[in-house]
Structures are given as structure tokens and as C-alpha cells.
Amino acid sequence: MHRILVTNDDGVYASGLHAAAKSVSSLGEVVVVAPAGQKSGVGRSVSVFEPLRYAALNMNGQKAYAVTGTPTDSVIIGIFAIMKGELPDLAVSGINVGENISTDTVTTSGTIGAALEAASYGIPSIAASIQVVDQGDKFDLHHGTKYSFEIAMKILRRVAAKVLEHGLPDGVDILNLNVPASATEDTEVKVTRLARKIFKTTVQERFDPRGRPYYWIDGDLICCDADGTDVQTVYQEKKISITPLSLDSTARIDFNEIKGLY
């Protein structure tokens, strides 16, 4: 029987995690290990200066484990403490409330970070996310109740089944799945590449009651990009995006071009 590790960055009580576990439950034994609370935006950070603990709980009839750490911590604890070092056949991270598209999110998303950690041990991994209409919903502790995961669940299960059967192509470590808010049963699935940016970054300066400045990092969404990118596919074409990702971030250039720089 296949063994599937399911995690997320929205926390163990998030509806998207429940949806992910349910979507792959018929494919094998599901082990749910996720952060005890909201951990969006922490990327692949790992806790090295404090101890970690986990607790078992009941998640709608499914046993789950809550970890006092990041999504990456959850994967590490899941594999090496709960599963005793026995690698799962597949890792699923999500279903995240909020699209994870472009290099902006791939390098900051806890959802992607967890998938990267699992992939680093040779585990085929899938990160799954749904688009939000209100960007503020990405950080709301109760956001999941207002979103439907039905389409994402069906796509995720289909992709997971194929990956378990055939594995991932050589050079691919993660499939990054993003489902637009308007997706239906008939929405086209498109293989995409990462867009460079999704946010036009700005900084808001405000002042506390003592007159001292503080800052909020902010920014408008970039909703248009080149054809074939995940941003263009999800935002403009309103199609489902699957982006193959690799752990190897080495630039694909002639190394002789670098020799002239030292």
C-alpha cells in the first residue's frame, strides 16, 4: 500500500488540509502532519534554535499530528519522528488558500517550502493551491470555510494517482498546482513556467501612538504576464496551472561566462 504524507502551511485545522487528505485517501495510507497554527509566508524555514513537539488529534475522523513549528519542520518531524525514517511514496502540501504562482511565492510560500523539503529526500511532491478573490483571506485563520475545494480535490487526486503510478519525469521534483477561483469541471489544465513576479512591492509607512514610524510591506498584484507563465494562465486565461519545479536552482548557462567574473 502507498503511503502519503499530507501537510500545509495554513495549520492543522485548515479546511484545505482536510480537503487534501480526503482527496488522496483512496490512494493509500494517509499521514497528516502540519503546523499547529498559521505559518504562511515562512518559506522553507526550519527551527534550529528551539525544540519541537507534536500532538496527535482527530481531524474529522482522520488522525493527524500538530507540530509546534514550520511546514518544513512538520515534514521533518513527520518523516523522522512519526514515520520513523520510512519515506512516504508521495508528499502533498496544501490545499492552500491563496495561489502560489511566480518566483515571488515559490521562494516564500510555506506550502512550497514543505514540498521542497519532502522532495529533498527524493519523495515525489505536489503543492496544491486555490486562488482567492480577497488577498486578505490568505492570512485569515478561518478562511477555508468560505472557499470550495471541490475542483482542486479532483485535480489533485488525479495527478497524485498518476504520480504514484508513474513517478515524476527526470529533472522534476515538485508539481505546483494552482486552481483559479472560477474553475469548473471543464476548466483546461495547462503546463506552465514560473512568472518572474506577482507583486509590485511597496512599503506603507505608518506611525505608532508615540510618533515613531513602522512599516507594512504591501503591493499590488501583477495580473498580466507573458504567455505560458503561471500568472498569465491563472489570472488572465483562468485555466488551471501545473508548473514542474526542480530543486536544482543552478543557472543553465555556459560556466565559462562566470569565469570572467573572478
C-alpha positions as CSV (number, residue, x, y, z in Angstrom):
1,M,0.0,0.0,0.0
2,H,1.2,3.5,-0.8
3,R,1.9,5.9,2.0
4,I,1.2,9.6,1.5
5,L,2.4,12.4,3.7
6,V,0.0,15.4,3.7
7,T,0.9,18.8,5.2
8,N,0.3,22.5,4.7
9,D,1.2,26.0,5.9
10,D,-2.3,27.2,6.9
11,G,-2.3,25.0,10.0
12,V,-3.6,21.6,11.1
13,Y,-7.2,23.0,11.5
14,A,-7.4,24.5,8.0
15,S,-10.2,23.2,5.7
16,G,-7.8,22.9,2.8
17,L,-5.7,20.4,4.7
18,H,-8.8,18.3,5.4
19,A,-9.6,18.5,1.7
20,A,-6.2,17.4,0.6
21,A,-6.2,14.4,2.9
22,K,-9.7,13.4,1.7
23,S,-8.7,13.8,-1.9
24,V,-5.9,11.2,-1.7
25,S,-7.4,9.0,1.0
26,S,-8.4,6.3,-1.5
27,L,-4.9,6.1,-2.9
28,G,-3.1,4.7,0.2
29,E,-2.4,5.3,3.8
30,V,-2.5,9.0,4.6
31,V,-0.3,10.5,7.3
32,V,-1.3,14.1,8.1
33,V,1.4,16.2,9.8
34,A,1.0,20.0,9.8
35,P,1.9,23.1,11.8
36,A,-0.2,23.7,14.9
37,G,-1.1,27.3,13.6
38,Q,-0.9,29.6,10.7
39,K,2.5,29.6,9.1
40,S,2.0,31.2,5.7
41,G,5.0,33.0,4.1
42,V,7.7,31.3,6.1
43,G,9.1,29.5,3.0
44,R,11.4,26.6,3.8
45,S,12.5,27.9,7.2
46,V,13.4,25.3,9.8
47,S,13.6,25.6,13.6
48,V,17.1,25.1,14.7
49,F,17.1,27.3,17.9
50,E,14.2,25.8,19.7
51,P,12.8,22.3,20.4
52,L,9.8,20.9,18.6
53,R,6.8,19.0,19.9
54,Y,3.9,17.3,18.2
55,A,0.5,16.1,19.4
56,A,-2.0,13.7,17.9
57,L,-5.5,14.9,17.3
58,N,-8.7,13.8,15.5
59,M,-9.3,15.6,12.2
60,N,-12.8,14.7,11.1
61,G,-12.2,11.1,11.8
62,Q,-8.6,11.2,10.4
63,K,-5.7,11.0,12.8
64,A,-3.5,14.0,12.4
65,Y,-0.4,15.4,14.1
66,A,0.1,19.1,15.0
67,V,3.7,20.3,15.1
68,T,4.9,23.4,17.0
69,G,6.9,24.6,14.1
70,T,7.0,25.5,10.4
71,P,5.8,23.5,7.4
72,T,9.3,22.3,6.8
73,D,9.6,21.2,10.5
74,S,6.3,19.3,10.0
75,V,7.7,17.4,7.1
76,I,10.9,16.6,9.1
77,I,9.0,15.5,12.2
78,G,6.6,13.6,10.1
79,I,9.2,11.6,8.3
80,F,11.8,11.1,11.0
81,A,9.8,11.1,14.2
82,I,6.3,9.9,13.4
83,M,7.1,7.7,10.4
84,K,10.5,6.6,12.0
85,G,12.5,7.4,8.9
86,E,10.4,5.4,6.4
87,L,10.0,7.7,3.4
88,P,6.4,8.0,2.0
89,D,5.7,7.4,-1.6
90,L,4.3,10.8,-2.1
91,A,4.0,14.2,-0.3
92,V,1.1,16.6,-0.8
93,S,1.3,20.1,0.6
94,G,-2.0,22.1,0.6
95,I,-4.6,22.7,-0.4
96,N,-3.5,26.3,0.2
97,V,-6.0,29.1,0.4
98,G,-4.2,31.5,-1.9
99,E,-2.5,30.9,-5.2
100,N,1.2,30.2,-5.2
101,I,2.5,31.4,-8.5
102,S,5.6,33.1,-9.8
103,T,9.1,33.2,-8.3
104,D,7.8,35.5,-5.6
105,T,5.7,32.8,-4.0
106,V,7.9,29.8,-4.8
107,T,10.7,31.3,-2.6
108,T,8.4,32.5,0.2
109,S,5.4,30.1,0.4
110,G,5.3,27.7,3.3
111,T,3.3,25.4,1.1
112,I,6.1,25.2,-1.5
113,G,8.7,25.1,1.3
114,A,7.2,21.9,2.7
115,A,7.1,20.3,-0.7
116,L,10.7,21.3,-1.3
117,E,11.7,19.7,2.0
118,A,10.0,16.4,1.1
119,A,11.4,16.5,-2.4
120,S,14.9,16.9,-1.0
121,Y,14.7,13.3,0.3
122,G,13.6,12.0,-3.2
123,I,9.9,12.0,-2.4
124,P,7.7,13.0,-5.4
125,S,5.8,16.0,-4.2
126,I,2.8,18.1,-5.1
127,A,1.9,21.5,-3.9
128,A,-1.7,22.5,-4.4
129,S,-3.4,25.9,-4.1
130,I,-6.6,27.7,-4.9
131,Q,-6.9,31.3,-6.0
132,V,-8.5,33.7,-3.6
133,V,-10.7,36.7,-4.5
134,D,-9.7,38.7,-1.4
135,Q,-5.9,38.6,-0.8
136,G,-6.6,39.1,2.9
137,D,-8.1,35.7,3.1
138,K,-4.6,34.2,2.7
139,F,-3.9,35.0,6.3
140,D,-7.3,34.6,8.0
141,L,-7.3,31.7,10.4
142,H,-10.9,30.8,9.4
143,H,-10.7,31.4,5.7
144,G,-11.3,27.9,4.5
145,T,-15.0,27.9,5.3
146,K,-15.8,30.3,2.5
147,Y,-14.0,28.6,-0.3
148,S,-14.8,25.4,-2.2
149,F,-12.0,22.9,-2.7
150,E,-14.1,20.5,-4.9
151,I,-12.3,21.2,-8.2
152,A,-8.8,21.3,-6.6
153,M,-9.5,18.0,-4.9
154,K,-10.5,16.2,-8.1
155,I,-7.4,17.5,-10.0
156,L,-5.1,16.8,-7.1
157,R,-6.4,13.2,-6.8
158,R,-6.0,12.6,-10.5
159,V,-2.4,14.0,-10.5
160,A,-1.5,12.2,-7.3
161,A,-2.7,8.8,-8.7
162,K,-0.6,9.3,-11.9
163,V,2.5,10.3,-9.9
164,L,2.1,7.3,-7.7
165,E,1.8,5.0,-10.7
166,H,4.4,6.5,-13.0
167,G,6.6,8.8,-10.8
168,L,7.7,12.3,-11.9
169,P,9.7,12.9,-15.1
170,D,13.5,13.1,-14.8
171,G,14.5,16.5,-13.5
172,V,11.2,17.3,-11.9
173,D,10.9,17.2,-8.1
174,I,7.6,19.0,-7.5
175,L,4.4,19.7,-9.3
176,N,3.0,23.1,-8.4
177,L,-0.8,23.0,-8.9
178,N,-2.8,26.2,-8.9
179,V,-6.6,26.3,-9.5
180,P,-8.3,29.6,-10.4
181,A,-11.3,30.8,-8.4
182,S,-13.6,30.4,-11.4
183,A,-12.5,26.8,-12.2
184,T,-15.2,24.2,-13.1
185,E,-15.2,20.6,-14.2
186,D,-14.4,21.7,-17.7
187,T,-11.6,24.1,-17.0
188,E,-8.5,23.4,-19.1
189,V,-5.3,22.3,-17.3
190,K,-2.1,23.9,-18.7
191,V,1.6,23.2,-18.0
192,T,3.3,26.5,-17.3
193,R,6.6,28.1,-16.3
194,L,7.1,30.5,-13.4
195,A,6.5,34.1,-14.0
196,R,9.2,36.4,-12.6
197,K,6.9,38.5,-10.3
198,I,3.4,38.5,-8.9
199,F,3.6,41.7,-6.7
200,K,4.6,45.3,-7.4
201,T,6.2,45.7,-4.0
202,T,5.5,48.8,-2.0
203,V,6.0,49.8,1.7
204,Q,3.5,51.7,3.7
205,E,4.9,54.0,6.4
206,R,2.6,54.5,9.5
207,F,3.2,55.9,13.0
208,D,2.6,54.5,16.4
209,P,0.9,56.5,19.2
210,R,4.4,57.8,20.2
211,G,5.0,59.1,16.7
212,R,7.6,56.5,15.8
213,P,7.4,55.1,12.3
214,Y,6.6,51.5,11.4
215,Y,6.2,49.8,8.1
216,W,3.9,47.3,6.3
217,I,5.2,45.6,3.2
218,D,2.4,45.8,0.6
219,G,2.0,45.6,-3.1
220,D,-0.5,45.4,-6.0
221,L,-0.9,42.2,-7.9
222,I,0.6,41.8,-11.4
223,C,-2.1,40.1,-13.3
224,C,-0.7,40.0,-16.8
225,D,2.5,38.3,-17.9
226,A,4.0,36.5,-20.9
227,D,2.1,33.6,-22.5
228,G,3.0,30.3,-20.9
229,T,3.6,31.7,-17.4
230,D,1.6,30.6,-14.4
231,V,0.5,34.2,-13.7
232,Q,-1.0,34.7,-17.1
233,T,-2.6,31.2,-17.1
234,V,-4.4,31.6,-13.7
235,Y,-5.2,35.3,-13.8
236,Q,-5.9,36.1,-17.4
237,E,-6.7,32.8,-19.1
238,K,-8.4,31.5,-15.9
239,K,-7.0,28.0,-16.5
240,I,-5.5,25.5,-14.1
241,S,-1.8,25.8,-13.9
242,I,0.7,22.9,-13.3
243,T,4.3,24.1,-13.1
244,P,7.1,21.5,-12.9
245,L,9.7,22.6,-10.3
246,S,13.3,21.4,-9.7
247,L,15.4,21.6,-6.5
248,D,18.4,22.4,-8.6
249,S,18.5,26.2,-8.9
250,T,21.7,26.2,-10.9
251,A,21.6,28.7,-13.8
252,R,21.6,26.9,-17.2
253,I,24.5,28.7,-18.7
254,D,28.0,28.1,-20.1
255,F,30.1,28.2,-16.9
256,N,32.8,30.0,-18.9
257,E,30.7,33.1,-18.7
258,I,31.2,33.1,-14.9
259,K,35.0,32.6,-15.1
260,G,35.4,36.1,-16.3
261,L,33.9,37.4,-13.2
262,Y,36.6,36.3,-10.8
